[in-house]
Amino acid sequence: MSKYSPGSGPYEIRHGLLTPGDIPSSFYLADWVHKKNEKQYQFYTRLEESVRREGFRNPVMCYEKPGERTFPYGGSRVYMAWKLQIPVPALVS
């Protein structure tokens, strides 16, 4: 088994639902990003309508360390899950 074989390293990848309680209270979207995207594209309004109508289509990516979670991909979906208080599918590593 090479060092790049699945399961040979110290990392474990799992999937499941991230509940609003799993989202750190320190998570936030930069205010200027939120305002710019909302003003220019009505992005968050449209995303909220889509999530209410169809749910989440793609999982978010979550990196987990002891006492810390970061979301390099899917921050808008994480924000929407927190706002609507619903779980979001996630890949956690």
C-alpha positions in Angstrom: 0.0 0.0 0.0 1.5 3.3 -1.0 1.4 6.4 1.3 -1.2 7.9 -1.0 -3.6 4.9 -0.8 -7.0 5.6 0.6 -7.1 5.2 4.4 -3.3 5.1 4.8 -2.9 8.6 6.1 -4.0 10.3 9.3 -7.0 12.0 7.7 -10.5 10.6 7.8 -13.2 12.0 5.5 -16.8 11.5 6.5 -20.1 12.8 5.2 -23.4 13.6 6.9 -25.5 16.5 7.9 -24.1 19.5 9.7 -26.8 20.9 12.0 -27.0 24.6 12.9 -25.5 23.8 16.3 -22.4 22.4 14.5 -21.8 25.8 12.9 -19.3 27.7 15.0 -20.7 30.9 16.5 -17.5 32.6 15.2 -18.7 31.9 11.6 -19.7 34.9 9.6 -19.7 36.3 6.1 -17.7 39.4 5.5 -20.2 42.2 5.7 -18.9 43.9 2.5 -19.2 40.6 0.5 -22.7 40.0 1.7 -23.9 43.6 0.9 -22.1 43.7 -2.5 -23.5 40.4 -3.7 -27.0 41.1 -2.4 -27.1 44.6 -3.9 -25.7 43.6 -7.3 -27.3 40.1 -7.8 -29.9 39.6 -5.0 -27.7 36.6 -4.4 -28.7 35.7 -0.8 -32.4 36.4 -1.4 -32.4 34.1 -4.4 -30.3 31.5 -2.5 -32.8 31.5 0.4 -35.7 31.1 -2.0 -33.9 28.2 -3.7 -33.0 26.4 -0.5 -36.6 26.8 0.9 -38.0 25.4 -2.4 -35.5 22.6 -3.2 -33.1 22.2 -0.3 -29.3 22.0 -0.7 -28.0 20.4 -3.9 -24.4 20.2 -3.0 -22.5 19.5 0.2 -20.3 22.0 1.9 -16.6 21.2 2.6 -15.6 21.4 6.3 -12.1 21.1 7.6 -12.1 20.0 11.3 -9.4 20.3 13.9 -9.8 20.0 17.6 -12.1 22.9 18.7 -12.1 24.4 15.2 -14.1 24.1 12.0 -13.5 26.0 8.8 -15.5 26.1 5.6 -13.3 26.6 2.5 -16.1 25.7 0.1 -19.8 26.5 0.6 -19.7 29.4 2.9 -23.0 30.9 1.5 -24.7 27.5 2.1 -23.4 27.4 5.6 -24.7 30.9 6.2 -28.1 30.0 4.8 -28.2 26.8 7.0 -27.5 28.9 10.0 -30.0 31.6 9.0 -32.8 29.1 8.3 -31.8 26.8 11.2 -31.8 23.7 9.0 -29.1 21.1 8.5 -26.7 21.2 5.5 -25.0 18.2 3.8 -21.3 18.2 4.5 -18.0 16.5 3.7 -15.8 16.7 6.7 -12.1 16.1 6.8 
